[in-house]
Amino acid sequence: MNKLLFQASNLVYKSNLIYKNIKIEQGKVNFIVGESGCGKSTFLKLLNQSINPTSGELLYKGKPINSYDPINLRREVSLVSQEVFLFDESITDNFKTFYELRQKTPPTKEYIAYITNLCCVNVPLDQIASTLSGGERQRVYISIFLSLCPSVILLDEPTSALDEKNSHKIMINIKNFCMTKNIDLVIVSHNKAILDEFCEHKIEIVKEA
């Protein structure tokens, strides 16, 4: 049996979202599915303490999540939400700023080129982030978080702004990179083709009546 990465028991957020018994496995590509409004994106935010539950138990690697330092946890368990935040500077400078905020040595130009190519960023790296399309911004944002090599990466609809061909390509690249770096993947996606091909452990969230 696979070790559990996260385990939620009777977890409640603001009384209207209840996660009764959810298990996310270590070493698997975990997909979270469910109808719109069931709380999938909210659940991802609970997993790295971006928000806190009202009640219930949430364990990360067997320990209560509130026993971890929130800032350190968010660096170890990185959430790439649908709300992209980039600074109004070049793609390269965005990488440097994110690294500086984490007191990390800025990445080399070669590494930035490698990781952005991995995430299908097909624009010059000196382009200002505010001039990018929504899909381009999303891919740059994913590439920055991926480059930091957290222990766990939480992806909220990573292919929502991509066509089928690029969705498939970026998912293959992300999966292979994460396998190489021993990064655990937890993904929320409505894309059935992506789910069918890449899911190794499916977690279905059902909204309680």
Solvent accessible surface area in square Angstrom, and as a share of the most:
residue,aa,sasa,rsa
1,M,208,0.93
2,N,58,0.30
3,K,156,0.66
4,L,46,0.23
5,L,1,0.00
6,F,2,0.01
7,Q,48,0.21
8,A,0,0.00
9,S,36,0.23
10,N,96,0.49
11,L,0,0.00
12,V,29,0.16
13,Y,38,0.14
14,K,138,0.59
15,S,90,0.58
16,N,91,0.47
17,L,17,0.08
18,I,59,0.30
19,Y,4,0.01
20,K,117,0.49
21,N,102,0.52
22,I,12,0.06
23,K,78,0.33
24,I,1,0.00
25,E,30,0.14
26,Q,55,0.25
27,G,62,0.60
28,K,57,0.24
29,V,10,0.05
30,N,0,0.00
31,F,0,0.00
32,I,0,0.00
33,V,21,0.12
34,G,18,0.17
35,E,146,0.66
36,S,98,0.63
37,G,55,0.53
38,C,4,0.03
39,G,10,0.09
40,K,13,0.06
41,S,40,0.26
42,T,27,0.16
43,F,1,0.00
44,L,0,0.00
45,K,65,0.27
46,L,1,0.01
47,L,0,0.00
48,N,5,0.02
49,Q,13,0.06
50,S,52,0.34
51,I,41,0.21
52,N,98,0.50
53,P,41,0.26
54,T,92,0.53
55,S,58,0.38
56,G,49,0.47
57,E,87,0.39
58,L,7,0.04
59,L,33,0.17
60,Y,1,0.00
61,K,88,0.37
62,G,58,0.55
63,K,105,0.45
64,P,64,0.40
65,I,9,0.05
66,N,123,0.63
67,S,66,0.43
68,Y,46,0.17
69,D,73,0.38
70,P,53,0.34
71,I,104,0.53
72,N,91,0.47
73,L,2,0.01
74,R,90,0.33
75,R,86,0.31
76,E,57,0.26
77,V,0,0.00
78,S,0,0.00
79,L,24,0.12
80,V,5,0.03
81,S,19,0.12
82,Q,88,0.39
83,E,119,0.53
84,V,37,0.21
85,F,117,0.49
86,L,14,0.07
87,F,59,0.25
88,D,112,0.58
89,E,48,0.21
90,S,14,0.09
91,I,0,0.00
92,T,23,0.13
93,D,58,0.30
94,N,0,0.00
95,F,0,0.00
96,K,73,0.31
97,T,30,0.18
98,F,20,0.08
99,Y,11,0.04
100,E,103,0.46
101,L,103,0.51
102,R,44,0.16
103,Q,145,0.64
104,K,87,0.37
105,T,117,0.68
106,P,59,0.37
107,P,18,0.11
108,T,82,0.48
109,K,155,0.66
110,E,129,0.58
111,Y,61,0.23
112,I,0,0.00
113,A,45,0.35
114,Y,107,0.41
115,I,0,0.00
116,T,4,0.02
117,N,102,0.52
118,L,24,0.12
119,C,0,0.00
120,C,3,0.02
121,V,12,0.07
122,N,117,0.60
123,V,28,0.16
124,P,83,0.52
125,L,46,0.23
126,D,111,0.57
127,Q,53,0.24
128,I,71,0.36
129,A,1,0.00
130,S,71,0.46
131,T,89,0.52
132,L,13,0.06
133,S,61,0.39
134,G,56,0.54
135,G,11,0.11
136,E,37,0.17
137,R,58,0.21
138,Q,16,0.07
139,R,28,0.10
140,V,0,0.00
141,Y,18,0.07
142,I,1,0.00
143,S,0,0.00
144,I,0,0.00
145,F,18,0.07
146,L,0,0.00
147,S,6,0.04
148,L,14,0.07
149,C,53,0.32
150,P,8,0.05
151,S,43,0.28
152,V,0,0.00
153,I,0,0.00
154,L,0,0.00
155,L,1,0.00
156,D,10,0.05
157,E,16,0.07
158,P,4,0.02
159,T,7,0.04
160,S,73,0.47
161,A,56,0.43
162,L,26,0.13
163,D,86,0.45
164,E,136,0.61
165,K,163,0.69
166,N,45,0.23
167,S,1,0.01
168,H,70,0.31
169,K,102,0.43
170,I,0,0.00
171,M,0,0.00
172,I,62,0.31
173,N,29,0.15
174,I,0,0.00
175,K,44,0.19
176,N,80,0.41
177,F,8,0.03
178,C,3,0.02
179,M,127,0.57
180,T,107,0.62
181,K,98,0.42
182,N,131,0.67
183,I,12,0.06
184,D,16,0.08
185,L,4,0.02
186,V,0,0.00
187,I,0,0.00
188,V,2,0.01
189,S,4,0.03
190,H,117,0.52
191,N,45,0.23
192,K,141,0.60
193,A,58,0.45
194,I,7,0.04
195,L,27,0.14
196,D,96,0.50
197,E,95,0.42
198,F,8,0.03
199,C,36,0.22
200,E,81,0.36
201,H,42,0.19
202,K,113,0.48
203,I,11,0.06
204,E,113,0.51
205,I,7,0.04
206,V,102,0.59
207,K,108,0.46
208,E,66,0.30
209,A,154,1.19
